[in-house]
Amino acid sequence: MKKVFADQAPKAIGPYSHAIQSGNLIFCSGQTPLNPTSMLIEGATAGEQTTLVLSNLETVLKSAGSDRSHVLKTSVFLKNFADFEKMNKAYESFFGDHRPARTTVEVSRLPKDALVEIECVAEVIKNS
């Protein structure tokens, strides 16, 4: 088991790693729309926030030796399921023709009052 910390991703706001690699799998902690420099939430809409969340997630994946095309499963947490369409549009734009398995649920609250958080499981494509 190997802990992954991505220097360019937002710092963890709790006692956890950005990801854990076990064998050829990477288990990424949930990412929120934190600007990695300011550590403040950015984006007024769920779509804008999803774009930043996925960018942060990709930063973690790259640090772990993977990328978006090797994501196997995502879990999406939305503060309001009415934002599903906005999130889904940004999500589809990010993944293109790649279609990882996905679960999407509405939750009552997310860290720092974000509108969306996404975690994933991916395959390692190279050892970092």
N, C-alpha and C positions, 0 to 999 in steps of 0.2 A: 504494500500500500504506500502511495506517495501523495503528499500534500502538494497542492498547486496554489501558488500565490502569484497573481498577475500584477506587475508593477504599474501598468497603464490602466488598470480597471479601478473603479471606486474601491476605497479601502473597506474591508469588512466592518460592519457596524455592530458586531457581536463576536463571540468566541467561536468562530468557524473559519474554515478554509474556503477560498474561492471555488475549489474543486478537490476531489479526491480521485486519483487514478488507481484502479485495481485491475491488474492484468492489462487487457487492451481496451478497457472501458474507462470513461471519464464521467464522473457524477458531479455536475455543476450545481453549486448552490444557487438559489434564486437571485436574480439580478433585478434591481429597480432602476428607475430613470434618474440615477444620481450622476451629475456631471463629475467625472473623475478628478478634476482639478478643484472645483469649489465645494464638492460634496453636498450640493444642493439639488433638489428635484428640479428637473427642467421639462418643459412641455406642458401646454395648457389642456391638451386633449389626450384621450387614451391612445389615439393614433400616433401623435407626436411622442408620447412617452414610450410606446411600444418600439418605435424606431430606435430610441436611445437605449432601451433595455436590451434589445437584440444586438446593438453595437457593443455594449458592455459584455454581453454573453460571448460574442465572437472574440473579444479581446482575451477572455479567460480561455476559450477553446484554443486559440493560437498559442497561448502560454503553455498549454497542456499538450501541444503537438497534434491538434486537430483543426477542423474548420466546420462551417455550417453544412457542408455537403455530407458530413459524416455524423450528423445528429440523428439519433435513432428515435428518441422520444422527448417530447416537451410537456411540461405542465404549466398552464397559464392560469394565473390568479387575477381576477378582475374585481375591482371594488363595486362595479355596477354592470350587470350583464347587458344593460341597454347599450353599453359601449362595445359590444361584441363586434359589430360590423366595422367600426373604426380600427379596433385592434386587428381584426382579421385581414383587413386590407394592407396594413403595414406588415403584418406577418407574412402574407402571401408575396408581397414585394421583396421581402428579405430572402425567403427561401426559394422563390422562383418555382421551377418544376420539381424540386426536391420536396417530398411530402412525408416528413417524419410522423410517427404516431403522435397523437396529442390528446391531452385532457384539458378542458377549460372549465373552471368553476368560479362562481361568485363568492367572495369573502367579505366579511363585515369591515375589515380594516387591514391596511398594509403598512409596512414600515414607512415612517415619515409622511404618512398620508398619500402615498403614491396611488395612482389609478390602476397600475398593472405591475405584476412581477412574473418573471418566467424563469424556470429551471429546466435543465435538460440532462440527458444521458447521451453520450457520443462515443464513437470509436476513436482510438488513437491511430493516427496515420504515420506518425514518426515519433521517436523518443525525443523529448525535449531536454 
